[in-house]
């Protein structure tokens, strides 16, 4: 997917792309370049659409070989309970391919019912999978070579 039907000059497009990468707002970039703010906003939207399209294509990739699985909890710091029992946290499950490719997805919880469908969909059978000792990775239900990494504190 490419940016098409853009009446802005190539030089202005390159500058807008540079400002986008530098996280400059579209309105401020428009002021600097002397173009209408709506033109900059529209161009930023087109850039986001191209990025979204490319990420969608990359998300269809199925991992094979050596992969690592892990879950993490994100959210504001809360008083009281920490870790898996902490309320208000968002669980993000990640798959890391040893060549640097990463797939992340927000899941409801870190239980087998949430994690196993993602694992079955994204990892080829007979792959080597490295995990922590979380019991949600039901090693008997999957056709992978599992290695559990035990962290000693």
Buried (B, 14 or more C-beta within 10 A) or exposed (E): EEEEEBEBEEEBBEBBBEBBEEEBBBEEBBEEBEBEBEBBBBBBEBBEEEEEEEEEEEEEEEBEEBBBBBBEBEEEEEEEEEEEEBEEBEBBBBBBBEEEEEBEBEBEEBBBEBBBEBBEEBBEEEBBBBBEEBEBBEEEEBEBEBEEEEEEE
